[in-house]
Amino acid sequence: MTQPLKIAIAGLGTVGAGTIKMLQVNGAAIAARCGRPIVVTAVAARDKAKDRGVDLKGVTWFDDPAAMAAKADADVIVELIGGSEGAARQTVEAALARKLHVVTANKALLAHHGVALAKTAEASNLILAYEAAVAGGIPIIKALREGLAGNSIKRITGILNGTCNYILSTMRASGREFSDVLKEAQDLGYAEADPAFDIDGIDAAHKLAILTSVAFGTQVDIKSVHIEGIRHVSSLDIQYADEFGYRIKLLGLAERDKDGNVVQRVYPCLIKPDVPLARVEGVFNAVVAEGDFVGKSVYEGRGAGAGPTASAVVADIMDIAAGRRGPTFGIPATQLKALSAVPLDRHVGEYYVRLLVVDRPGVFADIAGAFRDESVSMESVLQRGRIEKSNVNVVIITHECQEANLLRALKLLQANAALVEAPHMMRIENLA
């Protein structure tokens, strides 16, 4: 009989328990598909008494995950703790030092230490697998690294955070404000008590940095990602975007600019409602990969949760069991090219600008003058009636311009006493 693949799991939260349940429920089919049984020999978690809904009979228990990685009877360590430092990093490093394969769902760890860990793994002919770290149950890493491997990838665009997508989708459907919908997302378990990691764009940036490496053959470099979140998006912005014929989504984008640099950015932006990403609602994730031969490929599914994430974890374990392997990020880690941050003010595109101003003669002339002086042309303008006392919103869609020019124009306007609050600006992404 073929020897079973022995795995030890660090972290028994929803994903860890889901992974064990999937291996138990679908064990026979999994063994048939990868050619050998997969057995859980050890686990590490804090509370041994907690009922996780899975059978742990015969499984060795460890309180310390790093100690488990150093001592457990295992061929593979599955790290499901999370976080870029501490126990997660110690566990993975201990596993690799012991010459064990690693499967992880930890995007923060890979975003900050992925290249170093990949070099360590590859030097010992070990597998470092991480399908579950990006977009949950969507097999986007496998698609980029294998299915699209013959293509030169031109651009990656994705909805990479289900919490933000739920908030923006619900704001649009209900007309409610950000803070109200965020509270609802927390009550439903879609957002953490401290939601900053999600709503400030950090989670999406971690995932984008990993996707960029696989797609473009570059080092994972979170520091070169421009990051903006969705705290400043109001129901007014969503309403005005809709009037202009757009939807607002938090997107992660990576592409080569005209100088050949790989640009990575995460921010809320306006997109046309007929593009695939505009139709992705709720907690779902989606990624569009554009290759020179394949064209556009669209991948959509649940980006989090016990089932989808466990599905991706088990798929990685099965690859190891079947002997399928390759470089961690598609090419050997020693050959990954370094990235450098590209200033976003070089970006050229169309923009959405909302200005809350005092409703008095000459104000619009001041706005037009500031835009004219910085060579920013206005394509469309909306002005509604007074919203409070004597204030009105002036909403502008620009023609294509360089971001540096627009920022200078907005800085000029901020010195104008008629401006009630700082300008609200978002980029328009033409994804057709």
C-alpha positions in Angstrom: 0.0 0.0 0.0 1.2 3.5 -0.8 2.4 5.3 2.3 0.0 8.0 3.5 1.0 11.6 3.5 1.1 12.8 7.2 0.2 16.3 7.9 0.2 18.5 11.1 -2.1 21.5 11.3 -1.1 24.7 13.2 -4.3 26.6 14.1 -7.8 25.0 14.6 -10.0 28.0 13.8 -12.7 27.7 11.2 -10.3 27.0 8.4 -8.3 24.4 10.3 -11.4 22.6 11.4 -12.8 22.9 7.9 -9.6 21.3 6.5 -9.9 18.3 8.8 -13.6 17.9 8.1 -13.0 18.0 4.3 -10.2 15.4 4.7 -12.5 13.2 6.8 -15.7 13.6 4.7 -14.0 13.3 1.2 -11.0 11.2 2.3 -11.6 8.3 -0.1 -12.1 10.5 -3.1 -9.1 12.6 -2.2 -6.9 9.5 -1.8 -8.0 8.2 -5.2 -7.2 11.5 -6.9 -3.8 12.0 -5.5 -2.7 8.4 -5.3 -2.3 8.1 -1.5 -4.2 8.6 1.7 -3.8 11.9 3.7 -3.8 11.6 7.4 -3.7 14.2 10.1 -1.2 13.2 12.8 -0.9 16.3 14.9 -2.6 19.6 15.6 -1.6 22.8 17.6 -4.1 25.2 19.1 -4.7 27.0 22.4 -7.9 25.4 23.8 -7.9 21.6 23.8 -11.4 21.4 25.4 -13.1 23.4 22.7 -15.5 21.5 20.5 -14.6 22.1 16.9 -17.0 19.6 15.3 -14.3 17.2 14.1 -12.9 13.9 15.3 -9.4 14.3 16.7 -9.1 10.8 18.1 -5.5 9.5 17.7 -4.2 13.0 16.8 -1.3 14.3 18.8 -2.0 17.6 20.5 0.5 20.5 20.8 0.0 23.7 22.6 3.0 25.3 20.8 2.8 25.3 17.0 6.5 25.9 16.5 7.2 22.9 18.8 4.8 20.8 16.7 6.7 21.8 13.5 9.9 20.7 15.2 8.7 17.4 16.7 5.5 16.1 15.1 5.4 12.9 13.0 4.6 14.7 9.7 5.6 15.2 6.1 3.8 18.5 5.8 3.1 21.4 8.2 -0.1 23.3 7.5 0.1 26.9 9.0 -3.3 28.5 9.6 -2.4 30.8 12.4 -2.1 34.1 10.5 0.0 37.2 10.9 3.4 38.1 9.5 5.4 37.5 12.6 5.3 35.6 15.9 4.0 32.0 16.0 3.1 31.8 12.3 6.6 32.8 11.1 8.3 30.6 13.8 6.2 27.6 12.8 6.9 27.9 9.0 10.6 28.5 9.6 10.8 25.5 12.0 9.1 23.3 9.4 11.5 24.3 6.6 14.5 23.9 8.9 13.3 20.4 9.5 13.0 19.8 5.8 9.2 19.5 5.8 6.8 20.9 3.1 4.6 23.8 4.1 1.0 24.7 3.2 -0.2 28.1 4.4 -3.2 30.4 4.1 -1.2 33.3 5.5 -1.1 36.2 3.0 0.6 38.6 5.5 3.5 36.2 6.1 4.0 35.8 2.3 3.7 39.5 1.6 6.4 40.4 4.1 8.7 37.3 4.0 7.6 35.3 1.0 10.8 35.6 -1.0 13.1 34.6 1.9 10.8 31.6 2.7 10.7 30.6 -0.9 14.5 30.6 -1.2 14.8 28.5 1.9 12.2 26.0 0.7 13.6 25.8 -2.8 17.2 25.3 -1.6 16.0 22.1 0.1 13.7 21.0 -2.7 10.7 21.6 -0.5 7.2 22.9 -1.5 5.8 26.1 0.0 2.2 26.2 -1.1 -0.3 29.0 -0.5 -3.3 28.8 -2.8 -5.6 29.6 0.2 -3.7 32.9 0.9 -5.3 34.7 -2.1 -9.0 34.9 -2.9 -10.1 31.9 -0.7 -11.6 29.2 -2.9 -10.7 30.7 -6.2 -7.7 28.7 -7.7 -6.0 31.8 -9.0 -2.4 30.9 -8.0 -2.7 27.6 -9.9 -4.3 29.4 -12.9 -1.5 31.9 -13.1 1.4 29.5 -12.4 0.1 26.6 -14.5 -2.9 27.3 -16.7 -1.6 30.6 -18.0 2.1 29.9 -17.7 2.7 30.3 -21.4 1.3 33.8 -21.5 3.0 37.1 -20.9 0.6 38.6 -18.3 -0.3 42.2 -19.1 -2.5 43.1 -16.2 -4.1 41.6 -13.0 -7.2 43.3 -11.7 -9.2 42.0 -8.7 -11.8 42.4 -6.0 -9.6 40.9 -3.3 -11.5 41.7 -0.1 -15.0 40.4 0.5 -15.6 42.8 3.5 -15.0 45.9 1.4 -17.0 44.5 -1.5 -19.9 43.7 0.8 -19.9 47.2 2.3 -19.8 49.0 -1.1 -22.4 46.7 -2.6 -24.7 47.2 0.4 -24.2 51.0 0.4 -25.2 51.1 -3.3 -28.3 48.9 -2.8 -29.5 50.6 0.3 -28.3 54.2 0.2 -26.9 53.8 3.7 -23.7 55.3 4.9 -20.3 53.6 5.4 -20.4 53.5 9.2 -23.9 51.9 9.3 -23.0 49.2 6.8 -19.7 48.5 8.5 -21.5 47.8 11.8 -23.9 45.4 9.9 -20.9 43.6 8.4 -19.4 43.2 11.9 -22.7 41.9 13.2 -22.8 39.3 10.4 -19.2 38.2 11.0 -17.9 39.7 7.6 -15.8 42.3 9.4 -13.6 42.0 12.5 -14.1 44.1 15.6 -11.1 46.1 14.5 -11.8 46.3 10.7 -8.8 48.4 9.7 -6.9 45.5 8.1 -9.8 45.1 5.6 -11.3 48.6 5.1 -7.9 50.3 4.9 -6.9 48.1 1.9 -4.1 46.2 3.7 -5.5 42.8 3.2 -6.1 43.4 -0.5 -2.6 44.8 -0.8 -1.1 41.6 0.7 -2.9 39.5 -1.8 -2.1 41.8 -4.7 1.6 41.6 -3.9 1.5 37.8 -4.1 -0.4 37.8 -7.3 2.0 40.3 -8.8 5.0 38.1 -8.1 3.4 35.1 -9.8 2.1 37.0 -12.7 5.1 39.1 -13.5 8.1 37.1 -12.1 8.9 39.8 -9.5 9.8 39.7 -5.8 6.9 39.9 -3.4 7.1 43.5 -2.3 4.3 44.9 -0.2 6.2 48.2 0.3 5.8 49.1 -3.4 2.0 48.7 -3.3 0.1 52.0 -3.2 -2.7 51.5 -0.7 -5.9 53.4 -0.1 -9.0 52.1 1.7 -12.7 52.8 1.6 -13.3 54.9 4.8 -13.8 58.1 2.7 -16.4 56.7 0.3 -19.8 58.1 1.1 -23.3 57.3 -0.1 -23.2 60.5 -2.0 -20.1 59.3 -4.0 -21.9 56.1 -4.8 -25.0 58.0 -5.9 -23.1 60.4 -8.1 -21.0 57.6 -9.6 -24.2 55.9 -10.5 -25.6 59.0 -12.2 -22.4 59.2 -14.3 -22.8 55.5 -15.2 -20.2 53.9 -12.9 -19.9 51.6 -9.9 -17.4 52.0 -7.1 -15.3 49.0 -6.2 -12.1 48.5 -4.2 -9.7 47.0 -6.7 -6.2 45.7 -6.6 -4.4 46.3 -9.9 -1.0 45.3 -11.2 0.3 46.1 -14.7 3.4 47.3 -16.6 3.5 51.0 -17.3 4.8 52.5 -20.5 8.4 52.5 -19.1 8.2 48.7 -18.3 7.8 49.2 -14.5 5.3 46.9 -12.7 2.8 49.2 -10.9 0.8 47.9 -8.0 -2.1 49.8 -6.5 -5.1 49.2 -4.3 -7.8 51.8 -4.1 -11.5 52.4 -4.6 -12.3 53.4 -8.1 -15.1 53.9 -10.6 -15.7 51.2 -13.3 -18.3 50.8 -15.9 -21.3 48.5 -14.9 -20.9 46.2 -17.9 -17.4 45.0 -17.0 -17.2 41.6 -15.1 -15.9 43.0 -11.9 -18.7 45.5 -11.6 -21.2 42.6 -11.3 -19.4 40.9 -8.4 -21.5 41.7 -5.3 -21.5 40.9 -1.6 -18.6 39.0 0.0 -17.5 37.5 -3.3 -14.0 37.9 -4.8 -13.0 38.0 -8.4 -9.8 38.2 -10.4 -9.3 39.1 -14.1 -6.0 38.0 -15.6 -5.1 39.4 -19.0 -2.5 37.5 -21.1 -1.1 38.2 -24.5 -2.4 35.0 -26.0 -5.4 34.0 -23.8 -6.9 37.4 -23.5 -9.0 38.0 -20.4 -9.7 35.2 -18.0 -12.2 35.8 -15.2 -12.2 33.9 -11.9 -14.9 34.4 -9.3 -15.9 32.8 -6.0 -16.0 33.2 -2.2 -12.9 34.8 -0.9 -13.1 33.6 2.7 -14.9 31.2 5.0 -14.2 27.7 6.3 -15.3 25.8 3.2 -13.7 27.8 0.4 -10.4 28.3 2.2 -10.2 24.7 3.4 -10.9 23.7 -0.2 -7.8 25.6 -1.3 -5.7 24.2 1.6 -6.6 20.6 0.7 -5.9 21.2 -3.0 -2.3 22.2 -2.0 -1.9 19.2 0.3 -3.1 16.9 -2.6 -0.5 18.4 -4.9 2.2 17.5 -2.5 0.8 14.0 -2.0 0.7 13.5 -5.8 4.3 14.8 -6.2 3.3 17.8 -8.2 5.8 20.6 -7.7 7.3 23.8 -9.1 8.9 27.0 -8.0 7.0 28.8 -5.3 6.2 31.9 -7.3 6.4 30.4 -10.8 10.1 30.8 -11.4 13.0 30.1 -9.0 13.0 32.6 -6.1 16.6 33.5 -6.9 15.5 34.7 -10.3 12.6 37.0 -9.1 13.2 40.5 -10.2 13.3 43.4 -7.7 10.5 46.0 -7.7 10.6 49.6 -6.9 7.6 51.8 -6.0 6.4 53.9 -8.9 5.0 57.3 -7.8 1.3 57.3 -8.4 1.3 60.9 -9.5 2.7 59.6 -12.9 -0.6 57.8 -13.4 -2.6 59.0 -16.4 -6.4 58.5 -16.5 -9.8 60.0 -15.9 -10.9 61.1 -12.4 -14.0 61.7 -10.3 -13.8 64.8 -8.1 -16.5 65.9 -5.5 -16.2 69.4 -4.0 -18.4 70.7 -1.3 -18.4 74.5 -1.7 -20.3 77.6 -0.6 -23.0 78.4 -3.1 -22.0 81.9 -4.2 -21.2 83.7 -7.5 -17.7 83.1 -8.9 -17.0 79.8 -7.1 -17.4 77.7 -10.2 -15.1 80.1 -12.1 -12.5 79.5 -9.5 -12.8 75.8 -9.9 -12.6 76.0 -13.7 -9.6 78.3 -13.4 -7.6 76.0 -11.1 -8.3 73.1 -13.5 -7.4 75.2 -16.5 -4.1 76.4 -15.0 -3.0 72.7 -14.4 -4.2 71.5 -17.9 -7.0 69.4 -16.5 -10.1 69.3 -18.7 -13.6 68.7 -17.4 -15.7 66.2 -19.3 -18.9 66.3 -17.2 -20.2 68.4 -14.3 -23.1 67.8 -11.9 -24.3 70.4 -9.4 -27.3 69.7 -7.1 -29.3 72.0 -4.9 -28.2 73.1 -1.5 -27.6 70.3 0.9 -27.1 72.4 4.1 -27.3 76.1 4.7 -25.6 77.6 1.6 -23.4 74.6 0.6 -23.6 72.6 -2.6 -21.7 69.6 -4.1 -20.0 70.1 -7.4 -19.1 66.8 -9.0 -16.7 66.6 -11.9 -15.5 63.8 -14.3 -12.3 64.8 -15.9 -10.9 64.0 -19.3 -7.7 61.9 -19.2 -4.9 63.8 -17.4 -1.8 63.2 -15.4 -2.5 62.7 -11.7 0.2 65.2 -10.7 -1.7 67.9 -12.6 -5.0 67.1 -10.9 -3.4 67.1 -7.4 -1.9 70.5 -8.0 -5.3 71.8 -9.1 -7.0 70.4 -6.0 -4.2 71.9 -3.8 -4.9 75.3 -5.3 -8.6 74.9 -4.6 -8.0 73.9 -0.9 -6.6 77.4 -0.4 -10.0 78.8 -1.6 -12.2 79.9 1.3 -15.3 78.7 -0.6 -14.2 75.1 -0.2 -16.0 73.7 2.9 -14.0 70.4 3.2 -11.1 68.7 1.5 -11.8 67.5 -2.1 -12.9 63.9 -2.6 -11.1 62.3 -5.5 -11.2 58.8 -7.0 -9.7 57.3 -10.1 -11.7 55.9 -13.0 -10.5 52.6 -14.4 -11.4 51.8 -18.0 -11.3 48.0 -17.9 -13.2 47.2 -21.1 
